[in-house]
Amino acid sequence: MTRYGIDFGTTNSVVARAGGQTISLGADDVFRSILAFLGSAARHVAGPAAAEAYLDDPEACRLMMSLKSHLGEPSLRDTLVFGRPMALEALIATFLRHLLTAAGVPAGAAVTAGRPVRFVGARADDQLAETRLRAAFAQAGITDLRLALEPEAAGARFAAGLTRAATVLVGDFGGGTSDFSVLRFVPGARATALGHAGIGIAGDDFDAAILRHAVAPLLGQGGEYTPFEQPMPIPAAYFDGFQRWHRLAQMRTPKMLREIADVARRSNVPRELEMLRMLVEDEQGLALNAAVVAAKRALSAAPEAVFAFHHRDMQIERRITRAEFEAWIARDIARIAATVDAALADAGCTEEQIDHVFLTGGSALVPAVRAVFEARFGAARLAGGGEFLAVAEGLALL
């Protein structure tokens, strides 16, 4: 029986056949990890179709993103979808069924799926998260399931090209987590895991930094309004949604829209707040996020980039330098570096004992991330490639 490797990610998902061949699922061979319900709990689409449905008629959709990031949260059990309660496992199973269909994975197929070293959340319960993940795959029709750590899978893909024994540090940078494994590879044998560490900081946090520092000030953050006699700061709650773009949709209530309009009339930034209100009312979070990701990717290749977002008569543009961006994410980078220390300590290895460093995931392309590893291990020991596909291909190889 053909076994498939499935990298169910916070932002994107990828499927590969045994042997490591990625199955084409669209742009970059990835399937966006989003689910949209269309007017009822019984009608739903996922991936690119979910994005299209949401953009075509946001009011008729219930859009769900980052489902994986909630697996370890004990307090989140279910939610109402057009009046019907649905458990988190059922929501993920619904997404997985769409993913399996898009990839042509037959019912009852054998699957090796990835899981992070540490699931997202300040108080995430890793055992609960794994139990829920297994239940979601079972509800999606996958009963022959193996789970493997995502960085171990990425390491297996890298090690396929090794000709001699080596100790490898693997860094897997996803949308919600950054995971590290120290692995010992011997040609012709299964890898030996020496140590692991992970942290709930990754690409989504870098996106949020751009939204918070570059975009929010253009929409009224930092301004003032005068409800009575003394001026007061624009309410910070208006910009909480910029921590994760999909939270903007939660602000789309008549009360909030009226409140933003009222504050705008009493403020020194009326135009900026009117643009914020328009963004929320027109549910432009997805399009705004696309502009942020484009700017982040441009900064990986050039010392500066222009964030540009256009909607109706709204034109938001802001030049961002790489130095600015790196200052915004400096604390996150420091915590990622500390997690590398933790992985080495767990493995009982020194930096000198690491023969190769393999980095994968979209944020592995961020220069500030790469600089952490170049400074500690030297550019000669660093390797990359297949940043969006390596985990799924490695899972299929396993």
N, C-alpha and C positions, 0 to 999 in steps of 0.2 A: 504494500500500500504506500502510495506517495505521501510523504509527510511535508507539511507546510510550515514555514516560519512566519509568525505574525508579530509585528511590532506595533502594538496598539499604543499610540502616543497621545500626549496631552493636546498637541496641536495638529499633528499629522500622523497617519497610519500607513504602514507599508507591508506588503505580503510578498513572500518569495517561496519558490518550490525547493524541494530537497535538492541539494547540490549547490544552492546559492543563487539561482536565477531569479531576479526580481520580476514580478508580474506588473506589467504596465497598467497604471491606474489613473493616468492623466499627466499633468505637468509635473516634471521631476519624478514621475512614477510614484507620487504620494497621493493619499486620499485624505482630504481635510477631515479632522475628527470633530465634525459638527452634525447635529441632528435637528431636524425641523419637523414639527407636527403641524399639519395643515387643517386647522379648524376643528379637529377632533383627535382623540387619542388613537383612533384606528387608522388615520391617514398620516403617513410620515415619509420623509426622504432624508438622505444623508449625503455627506461629502459635497462635491460640487453642486449637485442638485439642490441641497439644502441652502447653500449660499444663494443660488439663483432664485429659489422660492422666496427667501427672506427679502432679497432686494426687490423682487417684483411686487410683493404685497406684504410688507412687514406687519401690518395690523392683523392679518389672517394667520400669522405664524407664531408658534412658540419655539424659539430658537434655543438650542442647548449646546454649550461648548465646554471644553475642559472637564468632561465627565470623569476622566481618570483621576483628576486632582482631588476629587471628593471621596475616593475609595476608603481612605484611612480615617475619615471623620465619623466618629460614632453618633454624633448628634444628627447627621443627615441620613435619614432612612428613606424618605420618599418625598414626592412633591405632587401637586395637583396639575394635571395636564388636561385642560378644557373640562374641568370638573371631575376627572377620574384620577384617583391616587395611583401613582406608579412608583415602585421601589427603584432605588438607584441601580440595582442589578438588572432589573427589567429594562431600564433605559439604555444601559450599556449593551445588553443583549440585543436590543432593537438596532442599535448602531452596528454591532458586529454582524448581524444578519445581512445588512446592506453591504458591509465591507466584503463579506464572504461571497455574496452574489456578484459584486463588481469584479472580484478577482477570479471568479469561476471555480471557487473551492467547493467540491461536492459535499453533500450532506453526510455527516458521520466521518469526515476526514480526520486524519491524525494531525495534530497541531503541536508545535513547540512555540510558546508565546513568551514574550519578555515581561519582566517586571523590574522596577527600579530597586536599587539597593535600599533606599529609604523613600517611602511614599511622602507626598507633599502634605504639609500641615504642621503647625507648631506642636500639636499633641496627637499626631497621626499614629494610629494603631496599625503597625505593619502586618500583624497576623490577621486582623480583621480585614484589611485591604486585600490580602492575598485570598482569603476565603471568599470575599465578594467577587473578586476577579474570576476565580474558578467557577463560581455559581453563574456569573454572567455568560461565560463561554458555554457552560452546560445548557443554559436556557437557549443559547443560540444554536444548539445542536452539536456542539463539539464535546464529546465525552472522552475521547482519547486525547488528553491534554497533558503536556509537560510544561513546566515553567522554568525559565532560566534567567539569571540576572542579565540585564541588558548590556553592561560593559563586558561581561564574559562572552556574550554572543559577538559583540563587535571585535573582541580579541581573537575569537576563533576565525573570523574572516581575515584579519590581518595575519595571523599565524599560518594560514594556508600557504603563504609564500615564503616561510622561513625554511632554511636548509640546515640549521643547527639549533641546539637548545638555547633558549633565551628566557630571561625574566622581563616581562612587559608590563608597563603601567598603561592601562586603558582608561581614557576619559570619555564619557558619553554625555554630551550636553543636549538635553531635550528642551521641550517647552516649559516643563514644570520642575524638573530635577536635573542636577548635575551629579553623575555617579562615577565612581572610580574603583577599579579592581586591579590588584597586582596578581599576575598570573605567571606560572612557570610552564613554558611550552617545550615539549620534546617531540621532534618529528615522528609522526606515526602513532602518537599516543594522545589520549585525552588530556586537556590542560589541567593543571593542578592550581586551584585557587589558594592564594597565600593570604590575601586580605582584601577588605572592602571598606568603603565609606561613601556616604551620599549626603546631599543637602538639597532642600527645596528652593533652590535659587537657580534660574536658568534664563532661557531666551525671553519668556514672558515678562520677567522682571526687567530686562534690558529695554523691552518695548515700553513698559510702564514708565521707565525713567525718562524716555523721550516725551511721552505724553505729559508727564508731570512737569518737566522742566522747560520744554520747548513749546508745547501746544497749549497747555492750560493758561499760561500768562497771556496768550493771544485771545483768550476767551473770557477774560475778566478776572482771573486769579491775581490777587495782589491789589485789586481796586478797592474802592470804598463806596458806601452808600449812607444816606442820612435818613434813618427811619424817624428820628425825633430831632433833637437839636445837635447832638454830637455825631460826627461821622464814625462809622464802624466798618470793619473789614467785610468784604463780600463773604458770605457763609462758606466755610471750607467744605461743607457737605456737598456743594454743587460740583466739586472736583474729585470727590471720592471715587466716582465712576471711572476716572482716568487711571486708577490702579490696574484695572482690567477692563478692556474696551466694552465687553458685553454687559458690564454693569450699568452702562449708560441707558440700556433699555429699561432697567428697573426704575429709572427716574421719570419715565414717560407716564406720569399720572396727571390728570387735570389740575390737582392741587399744586404739584411741583411746577408745572408749566406756568400757572397763574402767578405763583410766588416769584419765579425767575423774572417774569415780565414786570411785576410790581417793583422788585428790587432794581431792575434795570432803569426804570423811570426815575429812581431816586439816587442813581449812582453817577460816578464820574467815568464809567466805562459802559455806557448804554449800548453802543454798537457791538462791543465784544460780548456782552451778555445776551444780546439778541441773537448773535451767531450761535452761542451755546444753546439757547432755547430751540433754535431751528435744528441744530444737530440732534438734540434729544427728540423733538417732535417728529422729525423726518426719519428717525432711526438710522442714522448714518454711522453708527459705531463700527460696523464691518468695513465700510469704505475708508473710514478714518484709520483703522488699524492697518489696512493695506498700504496706506501712504506712509505710516510709521515704519513698517517692515521694509519698504522700499528704501527709505532714508537710512535705516540701520545697515542694510546690505551695501548701500553705496559707500558708507563710512568704512566698511571693511576693505574697500578697494582704493579709496581716495582720502586725502587728509581733511576734506570737507564735503558736505552734500547739502542739497536744498530739500527741506521738507515742504511739500506742496500738496494742498488739498483744495479742491474746487467743488462747490455744490450750489446750484441756483446762482444767486448773485454773490455768494460767499467765496472769497479768495483768501486762503490762509497760506502764507509762505514764510519760512524762517530758515536762514542759513545756519547750519550746525557744523562746528569744527569737530574733528576727532578728539582734540584735547578736551573740549567741553563734555562730550559724550563720556570720555573715560573718567572725567571728574565726577560725573553723575553716578557712574556705576562702580566707583572705586571701593566703596564699602562691600558691595556684592563680590567684587573680584577678590578682596582680602579674605572673605569668608570661604570662597571657593578654594583659595590657596591653602587655608587652614584645613579644609577637608582633604586635600591632597596629603598634607602632613598626617592626618588621621589614617588614611589608607596605608601609607608607608609604615606607620607605627603598628597597625593591625597586622601587617604582613611581616613585621620584624625586619624590614629592609631599610638600607640607607639609599640615598640618591645615587651613590656610586655603583650600587648593585643592580640598578635598572639598566638593562641593555637597550631597550626601545621604549618610546612613548608613542602610543597611537591615540589620536584625538578624532572623535567623530561627533556628528550632530551639527546643526546649523550654527550654533554659537561658537563652535570650534574655529570658525572663520573670523571671529572678532579679534582684531589685533591685540587688545588688552588681555584677552584670555590666552592667546598663544604666547604672549610675552612672559606670562607666569612660568610657563614650561621651558621656554628658551633660556630664561635667566637661571633656572635651577638645573636643567639637564643638558643644555646646549642644543643648538639647532640641528646638529648632526644626528642626534638620537630621536628627533621628532619625525613622525610620519602621519599622514592623513589620507583622505580620499573617500569617496562615497559617503559624504557627510550625512546625507539624508537616508541612505539605504543600508549602511553597514550592519546595523543591528538585525534587521530582517534577514539579510543574507547570511549573517552569522548564525541566527537561529535555525535557518534551513540547513546549514552545514552541520550544526550540532545534531 
